[in-house]
Amino acid sequence: MDRELALEIVRVTEAAALSCARWMGRGQKVEADEAATTAMRRMFDTVQMDGTVVIGEGEMDEAPMLYIGEKLGTGHAPQVDVAVDPLEGTNILAKGLWNAMAVVAVAPAGSLLHAPDMYMEKIAVGPEARGAVDLDAPIVDNLQAVAKALDKDVSDVVAVILDRPRHAHIIEQVRAAGARIKLISDGDVAAALNTAFPGTGVDILFGTGGAPEGVLAAAALKCLGGELQARLVPEDDAQRERCLAMGIRDVNKVLHMDDLVKGDDAIFAATGVTDGELLRGVRFLSKSRGTTHSIVMRAKTGTVRLIEATHDLSRKSIL
């Protein structure tokens, strides 16, 4: 992949973020998601790549655009897999809470796991704790391993967990181990990303969330040298058949980084829609001016860019 593609991809996430940010706190998550999706799709038309959506807004009959299998870009090389979440955290934005983002990952064709839309059990850590955790190990063992890797006491380790009834047993075990917890309402891509940045105050992610979000998070952590382990959690025979149809033969297998994102190259970009620990949300300075705060990074080079941009909205026909 050309290095220029990274900056083109962040333009895509900026457009999506700017388009949906005006819906913040208005309680209309469907309208917000439609705004982000439409802007992202239009901006992809300008990107020089031959892209295929492998993780998107659903199947062709479920989504009018950014559906799985849709072709994106100008049709010229490079050939890439594309994973998108135009608005990661629709409920977050609708309520005006933290960590809504517009997210895109791209990798050479055939690199990204074609994750079906179902639950996925996950554990994620940043680069300092890479290789120290095990999805099948007891919670307390993983907390102690992360504490050792980060040169912390277990009582200083912070685990981020989606606030769901299904995670009650994880929460109980983390508390019993003496570690601290940050519960989140949604947005586990941002949560996994935050484990790789000490300033966010998050050290490890536990729990079960969406499988597509797991692949996006794995792409981000691959760029950062972190680690995500996962296991698909099909809920019925139809979902098991879906796994088989997508080439996943053993649904009980623990998926490691190279299962989720093959090879040594991937690009990940995210633009904040609402404020978060790592990225600030969109600011509208006037009717025609807005600011964005984004991260874009590439696994092959290890380059991580944080980009602050001011946009003249009157000149952006795509919006």
Sine and cosine of phi, psi and omega as CSV:
sin_phi,cos_phi,sin_psi,cos_psi,sin_omega,cos_omega
0.00,0.00,0.61,-0.80,0.03,-1.00
-0.96,0.27,0.57,-0.82,-0.02,-1.00
-0.90,0.43,-0.46,0.89,-0.01,-1.00
-0.90,0.43,-0.37,0.93,-0.04,-1.00
-0.89,0.46,-0.52,0.85,-0.02,-1.00
-0.87,0.50,-0.71,0.71,-0.01,-1.00
-0.96,0.29,-0.48,0.88,0.09,-1.00
-0.93,0.38,-0.62,0.79,-0.02,-1.00
-0.93,0.38,-0.60,0.80,0.01,-1.00
-0.94,0.35,-0.45,0.89,0.12,-0.99
-0.90,0.44,-0.54,0.84,0.03,-1.00
-0.92,0.40,-0.72,0.69,0.00,-1.00
-0.93,0.36,-0.55,0.84,0.06,-1.00
-0.88,0.47,-0.71,0.71,-0.02,-1.00
-0.88,0.48,-0.68,0.73,0.00,-1.00
-0.90,0.43,-0.68,0.73,-0.02,-1.00
-0.90,0.44,-0.71,0.71,0.00,-1.00
-0.88,0.47,-0.59,0.81,-0.08,-1.00
-0.96,0.29,-0.56,0.83,-0.06,-1.00
-0.99,-0.13,-0.23,0.97,-0.12,-0.99
-0.89,0.46,-0.49,0.87,-0.01,-1.00
-0.93,0.37,-0.18,0.98,0.03,-1.00
-1.00,0.00,0.04,1.00,-0.07,-1.00
-0.85,0.53,0.79,-0.61,0.09,-1.00
0.97,0.26,0.11,0.99,-0.08,-1.00
-1.00,-0.08,0.03,1.00,0.09,-1.00
0.95,0.32,0.31,0.95,-0.07,-1.00
-0.84,-0.54,0.97,0.23,-0.11,-0.99
-0.93,0.36,-0.52,0.85,0.00,-1.00
-0.91,0.41,-0.72,0.70,0.01,-1.00
-0.90,0.44,-0.63,0.77,0.02,-1.00
-0.90,0.44,-0.69,0.72,0.00,-1.00
-0.91,0.41,-0.63,0.78,0.04,-1.00
-0.89,0.45,-0.65,0.76,0.01,-1.00
-0.89,0.45,-0.71,0.71,0.01,-1.00
-0.90,0.43,-0.69,0.72,-0.04,-1.00
-0.90,0.43,-0.69,0.72,-0.02,-1.00
-0.89,0.45,-0.72,0.69,-0.01,-1.00
-0.91,0.41,-0.65,0.76,0.00,-1.00
-0.90,0.44,-0.69,0.72,-0.01,-1.00
-0.89,0.46,-0.68,0.74,0.01,-1.00
-0.90,0.44,-0.65,0.76,-0.02,-1.00
-0.93,0.36,-0.54,0.84,0.04,-1.00
-0.86,0.51,-0.49,0.87,0.01,-1.00
-0.87,0.50,-0.38,0.93,-0.06,-1.00
-1.00,-0.05,-0.11,0.99,-0.12,-0.99
-1.00,0.00,0.78,-0.63,0.01,-1.00
-0.98,0.21,0.99,-0.14,0.05,-1.00
-0.21,-0.98,0.33,-0.94,0.13,-0.99
-0.93,-0.36,1.00,0.07,-0.15,-0.99
-0.97,-0.23,0.51,-0.86,0.10,-1.00
-0.79,-0.61,0.79,-0.62,0.01,-1.00
-0.95,0.31,0.86,-0.52,0.07,-1.00
-0.95,-0.32,-0.37,0.93,0.13,-0.99
-0.69,-0.73,0.88,-0.47,-0.10,-1.00
-0.50,-0.86,-0.59,-0.81,-0.10,-0.99
-1.00,0.04,0.06,1.00,0.01,-1.00
0.74,-0.68,-0.12,-0.99,0.05,-1.00
-0.95,0.30,0.20,-0.98,-0.05,-1.00
-0.84,0.54,-0.61,0.79,-0.04,-1.00
-0.99,0.11,-0.03,1.00,0.01,-1.00
-0.96,-0.29,-0.40,0.92,-0.12,-0.99
-0.71,-0.71,0.72,-0.70,0.01,-1.00
-0.96,0.27,-0.37,0.93,0.02,-1.00
-0.43,-0.90,0.32,-0.95,-0.10,-0.99
0.82,0.57,0.59,0.80,0.04,-1.00
-1.00,0.07,0.36,-0.93,-0.02,-1.00
-0.88,0.47,0.79,-0.62,-0.03,-1.00
0.99,-0.10,-0.19,0.98,-0.01,-1.00
-0.93,0.38,0.61,-0.79,0.04,-1.00
-1.00,0.03,0.69,-0.73,-0.02,-1.00
-0.79,-0.61,0.43,-0.90,0.06,-1.00
1.00,-0.06,-0.13,-0.99,-0.06,-1.00
-0.98,0.18,-0.20,0.98,-0.04,-1.00
1.00,-0.03,-0.02,1.00,0.04,-1.00
-0.99,-0.11,0.36,-0.93,0.00,-1.00
-0.82,0.58,0.49,-0.87,0.17,0.99
-1.00,0.06,0.39,-0.92,0.12,-0.99
-1.00,0.08,0.82,-0.57,-0.10,-1.00
-0.65,-0.76,0.47,-0.88,0.27,-0.96
-0.99,0.14,0.57,-0.82,0.00,-1.00
-0.79,-0.62,0.78,-0.63,0.12,-0.99
-0.89,-0.46,0.76,-0.65,-0.07,-1.00
-0.73,-0.68,0.52,-0.86,0.28,-0.96
-0.62,-0.79,1.00,-0.04,-0.11,-0.99
-0.83,0.55,-0.54,0.84,0.08,-1.00
-0.63,-0.77,1.00,-0.06,0.03,-1.00
-0.99,0.14,0.98,-0.21,-0.07,-1.00
0.93,-0.37,0.82,0.58,0.00,-1.00
-0.89,0.46,-0.66,0.76,0.04,-1.00
-0.92,0.40,-0.60,0.80,0.03,-1.00
-0.86,0.52,-0.76,0.65,-0.03,-1.00
-0.90,0.43,-0.67,0.74,-0.02,-1.00
-0.85,0.52,-0.52,0.86,-0.03,-1.00
-0.99,-0.17,-0.09,1.00,-0.01,-1.00
0.95,0.30,0.52,0.85,-0.02,-1.00
-1.00,-0.06,-0.11,-0.99,-0.12,-0.99
-0.99,0.11,0.49,-0.87,0.27,-0.96
0.97,0.23,0.45,0.89,0.24,-0.97
-0.97,0.25,0.68,-0.73,-0.06,-1.00
-0.59,-0.81,0.39,-0.92,0.25,-0.97
-0.98,-0.20,0.77,-0.64,-0.22,-0.98
-0.73,-0.68,0.67,-0.74,0.12,-0.99
-0.63,-0.78,0.65,-0.76,0.19,-0.98
-0.78,-0.63,0.65,-0.76,0.10,-1.00
-0.75,-0.66,0.50,-0.87,0.02,-1.00
-0.44,-0.90,0.35,-0.94,0.03,-1.00
-0.78,0.62,0.57,-0.82,-0.07,-1.00
-0.77,0.64,0.73,-0.68,0.00,-1.00
1.00,0.03,0.08,1.00,-0.09,-1.00
-1.00,-0.04,-0.56,0.83,-0.11,-0.99
-1.00,-0.03,0.69,-0.72,0.08,-1.00
-0.88,0.47,0.76,-0.65,0.04,-1.00
-0.99,0.14,0.96,0.27,-0.13,-0.99
-0.95,0.32,0.81,-0.59,0.06,-1.00
-0.94,0.34,0.37,-0.93,-0.04,-1.00
-0.98,0.18,1.00,0.06,0.01,-1.00
-0.45,-0.89,-0.05,-1.00,0.00,-1.00
-0.98,0.21,0.43,-0.90,0.03,-1.00
-0.61,-0.79,0.79,-0.61,0.10,-0.99
-0.97,0.22,0.69,-0.72,-0.13,-0.99
-0.65,-0.76,0.48,-0.88,0.26,-0.97
-0.65,-0.76,0.72,-0.70,-0.08,-1.00
-0.65,-0.76,0.61,-0.79,0.04,-1.00
-0.59,-0.81,0.27,-0.96,0.06,-1.00
-0.99,0.13,-0.05,-1.00,-0.13,-0.99
-0.89,0.46,-0.55,0.84,-0.03,-1.00
-0.91,0.42,-0.48,0.88,-0.03,-1.00
-0.97,-0.25,0.15,0.99,0.03,-1.00
-0.87,0.49,0.72,-0.69,-0.01,-1.00
1.00,0.08,-0.08,1.00,-0.06,-1.00
-0.99,-0.12,-0.27,0.96,-0.11,-0.99
-0.94,-0.34,0.29,-0.96,-0.02,-1.00
-0.55,-0.84,0.85,-0.53,-0.03,-1.00
-0.82,0.57,-0.53,0.85,-0.05,-1.00
-1.00,-0.03,-0.04,1.00,0.01,-1.00
-0.98,0.18,0.40,-0.92,0.08,-1.00
-0.85,0.52,0.49,-0.87,0.00,-1.00
-0.82,0.58,-0.71,0.70,-0.06,-1.00
-0.89,0.46,-0.60,0.80,0.01,-1.00
-0.91,0.42,-0.67,0.74,0.02,-1.00
-0.91,0.41,-0.63,0.77,0.03,-1.00
-0.90,0.43,-0.67,0.74,0.02,-1.00
-0.92,0.40,-0.60,0.80,0.02,-1.00
-0.92,0.40,-0.67,0.75,0.03,-1.00
-0.92,0.39,-0.66,0.75,0.04,-1.00
-0.85,0.52,-0.69,0.72,0.02,-1.00
-0.91,0.42,-0.69,0.72,-0.03,-1.00
-0.90,0.43,-0.55,0.83,-0.05,-1.00
-1.00,-0.09,0.02,1.00,-0.03,-1.00
0.84,0.54,0.76,0.64,0.01,-1.00
-0.81,-0.58,0.31,-0.95,0.28,-0.96
-0.98,0.21,0.48,-0.88,0.04,-1.00
-0.84,0.55,-0.56,0.83,-0.01,-1.00
-0.92,0.40,-0.25,0.97,0.03,-1.00
-0.99,-0.17,-0.08,1.00,0.02,-1.00
-0.98,0.19,0.68,-0.73,0.03,-1.00
-0.92,-0.40,0.84,-0.54,0.08,-1.00
-0.98,-0.20,0.72,-0.69,0.08,-1.00
-0.98,-0.22,0.73,-0.69,-0.13,-0.99
-0.60,-0.80,0.70,-0.71,0.13,-0.99
-0.89,0.46,0.73,-0.68,-0.03,-1.00
-0.98,0.18,1.00,0.06,-0.01,-1.00
-0.71,-0.70,0.52,-0.86,0.05,-1.00
-0.83,0.56,-0.55,0.84,-0.03,-1.00
-0.91,0.42,-0.24,0.97,-0.03,-1.00
-0.98,-0.21,0.18,0.98,-0.04,-1.00
-0.85,0.53,-0.63,0.77,-0.04,-1.00
-0.94,0.35,-0.55,0.83,0.04,-1.00
-0.93,0.37,-0.72,0.70,0.01,-1.00
-0.85,0.52,-0.69,0.72,0.00,-1.00
-0.88,0.48,-0.67,0.74,-0.03,-1.00
-0.94,0.33,-0.61,0.79,0.03,-1.00
-0.90,0.44,-0.70,0.72,0.02,-1.00
-0.91,0.42,-0.64,0.77,0.01,-1.00
-0.90,0.44,-0.52,0.85,0.01,-1.00
-0.97,0.24,-0.23,0.97,0.02,-1.00
1.00,-0.06,0.07,1.00,0.01,-1.00
-0.99,0.11,0.19,-0.98,0.00,-1.00
-0.99,-0.17,0.33,-0.94,-0.09,-1.00
-0.75,-0.67,0.65,-0.76,0.21,-0.98
-0.89,-0.46,0.93,-0.36,0.04,-1.00
-1.00,0.05,0.67,-0.74,0.02,-1.00
-0.83,-0.55,0.51,-0.86,-0.02,-1.00
-0.99,0.16,-0.56,0.83,-0.01,-1.00
-0.32,-0.95,0.06,-1.00,0.17,-0.99
1.00,0.04,0.82,0.57,-0.05,-1.00
-0.99,0.13,-0.12,0.99,0.18,-0.98
-0.93,0.38,-0.75,0.66,0.05,-1.00
-0.87,0.50,-0.65,0.76,-0.02,-1.00
-0.89,0.46,-0.70,0.71,0.03,-1.00
-0.91,0.42,-0.66,0.75,0.04,-1.00
-0.86,0.50,-0.65,0.76,-0.06,-1.00
-0.91,0.42,-0.40,0.92,0.00,-1.00
-0.90,0.44,-0.34,0.94,-0.05,-1.00
-1.00,-0.03,0.00,1.00,-0.03,-1.00
-0.82,-0.57,0.95,-0.30,-0.07,-1.00
-0.82,0.57,-0.53,0.85,-0.05,-1.00
-0.93,0.37,-0.23,0.97,0.01,-1.00
-0.99,0.17,-0.30,0.95,0.00,-1.00
0.98,0.19,0.33,0.95,-0.01,-1.00
-0.85,-0.52,0.72,-0.69,-0.08,-1.00
-0.92,-0.40,-0.51,0.86,-0.07,-1.00
-0.43,-0.90,0.58,-0.82,0.09,-1.00
-0.93,-0.36,0.73,-0.68,0.12,-0.99
-0.84,-0.54,0.45,-0.89,0.24,-0.97
0.82,-0.57,-0.02,-1.00,-0.05,-1.00
-0.93,-0.37,0.82,-0.57,0.04,-1.00
-0.63,-0.78,-0.27,-0.96,-0.05,-1.00
-0.93,0.36,0.65,-0.76,0.04,-1.00
-0.91,0.41,-0.69,0.72,0.04,-1.00
-0.84,0.54,-0.65,0.76,0.04,-1.00
-0.90,0.43,-0.51,0.86,0.04,-1.00
-0.90,0.44,-0.64,0.77,0.02,-1.00
-0.93,0.36,-0.66,0.75,0.06,-1.00
-0.87,0.50,-0.70,0.71,0.01,-1.00
-0.90,0.43,-0.62,0.78,0.03,-1.00
-0.89,0.45,-0.63,0.78,0.04,-1.00
-0.88,0.47,-0.67,0.74,0.02,-1.00
-0.89,0.45,-0.73,0.68,-0.05,-1.00
-0.94,0.34,-0.45,0.89,0.09,-1.00
-0.90,0.43,-0.64,0.77,0.04,-1.00
-0.91,0.42,-0.50,0.87,-0.11,-0.99
-0.99,-0.14,-0.08,1.00,-0.03,-1.00
0.99,0.15,0.25,0.97,0.03,-1.00
-1.00,0.03,-0.27,-0.96,-0.07,-1.00
-0.56,-0.83,0.66,-0.75,0.16,-0.99
-0.73,-0.68,0.80,-0.61,0.14,-0.99
-0.92,-0.38,0.54,-0.84,-0.12,-0.99
-0.48,-0.88,0.29,-0.96,0.11,-0.99
-0.54,-0.84,0.76,-0.65,0.04,-1.00
-0.93,0.37,0.55,-0.83,-0.03,-1.00
-0.80,-0.60,0.97,0.25,0.06,-1.00
-0.91,0.41,0.63,-0.78,-0.09,-1.00
-0.99,-0.15,-0.23,0.97,-0.02,-1.00
-0.38,-0.92,0.04,-1.00,-0.03,-1.00
-0.89,0.45,-0.57,0.82,0.01,-1.00
-0.88,0.47,-0.66,0.75,0.01,-1.00
-0.95,0.33,-0.55,0.83,0.07,-1.00
-0.91,0.42,-0.65,0.76,0.06,-1.00
-0.90,0.43,-0.59,0.81,0.03,-1.00
-0.88,0.47,-0.65,0.76,0.06,-1.00
-0.87,0.49,-0.73,0.69,0.00,-1.00
-0.88,0.47,-0.65,0.76,-0.01,-1.00
-0.90,0.44,-0.45,0.89,-0.01,-1.00
-0.99,-0.10,0.20,0.98,0.10,-0.99
1.00,0.04,0.20,0.98,-0.01,-1.00
-0.99,-0.15,0.98,-0.19,-0.14,-0.99
-0.99,0.15,-0.61,0.79,-0.05,-1.00
-0.91,-0.42,0.99,-0.16,-0.07,-1.00
-0.96,0.28,-0.22,0.97,0.01,-1.00
-1.00,-0.01,-0.06,1.00,-0.04,-1.00
-0.93,0.37,0.66,-0.75,0.16,-0.99
-0.97,0.23,0.84,-0.55,-0.02,-1.00
-1.00,-0.04,0.82,-0.57,0.02,-1.00
-0.98,-0.20,-0.02,-1.00,-0.13,-0.99
-0.84,0.54,-0.67,0.74,-0.03,-1.00
-0.97,0.26,-0.26,0.97,0.14,-0.99
-0.98,0.20,-0.56,0.83,-0.05,-1.00
-0.99,0.10,-0.64,0.77,0.00,-1.00
-0.64,-0.77,0.99,-0.16,-0.06,-1.00
-0.95,0.32,0.44,-0.90,0.13,-0.99
0.99,0.17,-0.18,-0.98,-0.11,-0.99
-0.93,-0.36,0.20,0.98,-0.05,-1.00
-0.74,-0.67,0.66,-0.75,0.11,-0.99
-0.24,-0.97,0.46,-0.89,0.09,-1.00
-0.84,-0.54,0.71,-0.70,0.03,-1.00
-0.78,-0.62,0.71,-0.70,0.07,-1.00
-0.68,-0.73,0.61,-0.79,0.08,-1.00
-0.56,-0.83,0.63,-0.77,0.09,-1.00
-0.86,-0.51,0.76,-0.65,0.01,-1.00
-0.92,0.39,0.70,-0.71,0.12,-0.99
-0.98,-0.21,-0.73,0.69,0.19,-0.98
-0.90,-0.43,0.26,-0.97,-0.04,-1.00
-0.89,0.46,0.56,-0.83,0.09,-1.00
-0.59,-0.81,-0.04,-1.00,0.01,-1.00
-0.91,0.42,-0.54,0.84,-0.07,-1.00
-0.98,-0.22,-0.70,0.71,-0.09,-1.00
-0.90,-0.43,0.64,-0.77,0.15,-0.99
-0.99,0.14,0.43,-0.90,0.04,-1.00
-0.99,0.15,0.08,-1.00,0.02,-1.00
-0.91,0.42,0.65,-0.76,0.11,-0.99
-0.87,-0.48,0.76,-0.66,0.11,-0.99
-0.98,-0.19,0.93,-0.37,-0.08,-1.00
-0.99,0.11,-0.44,0.90,0.04,-1.00
-0.30,-0.95,-0.12,-0.99,0.03,-1.00
-0.88,0.47,-0.47,0.88,-0.12,-0.99
-0.87,-0.49,0.09,1.00,-0.02,-1.00
-0.75,-0.66,0.71,-0.70,0.04,-1.00
-0.60,-0.80,0.40,-0.92,0.02,-1.00
-0.87,-0.49,0.51,-0.86,0.07,-1.00
-0.76,-0.65,0.39,-0.92,0.05,-1.00
-0.74,-0.67,0.86,-0.51,-0.15,-0.99
-0.75,-0.67,0.34,-0.94,0.20,-0.98
-0.84,-0.55,0.67,-0.75,0.09,-1.00
-0.62,-0.78,0.71,-0.71,-0.09,-1.00
-0.49,-0.87,0.35,-0.94,-0.04,-1.00
-0.75,-0.67,0.75,-0.66,-0.05,-1.00
-0.92,0.39,-0.63,0.78,-0.10,-1.00
-0.88,0.47,-0.61,0.79,-0.06,-1.00
-0.97,-0.23,-0.32,0.95,-0.07,-1.00
0.97,0.25,0.14,0.99,-0.01,-1.00
-0.96,0.27,0.74,-0.68,0.05,-1.00
-0.83,-0.56,0.86,-0.51,0.02,-1.00
-0.90,-0.44,0.74,-0.67,0.20,-0.98
-0.97,-0.26,0.84,-0.54,-0.17,-0.98
-0.87,-0.49,0.85,-0.53,0.15,-0.99
-0.98,-0.22,0.77,-0.64,-0.06,-1.00
-0.71,-0.71,0.58,-0.81,0.13,-0.99
-0.93,-0.37,0.76,-0.65,-0.13,-0.99
-0.90,-0.44,0.69,-0.72,0.18,-0.98
-1.00,0.03,0.99,-0.16,-0.13,-0.99
-0.92,0.40,-0.41,0.91,0.00,-1.00
-0.94,0.35,-0.27,0.96,-0.01,-1.00
-0.97,-0.23,0.07,1.00,-0.05,-1.00
-0.97,-0.25,1.00,0.00,-0.03,-1.00
-0.91,0.41,-0.43,0.90,-0.02,-1.00
-0.91,0.42,-0.46,0.89,0.01,-1.00
-0.99,0.14,0.00,0.00,0.00,0.00
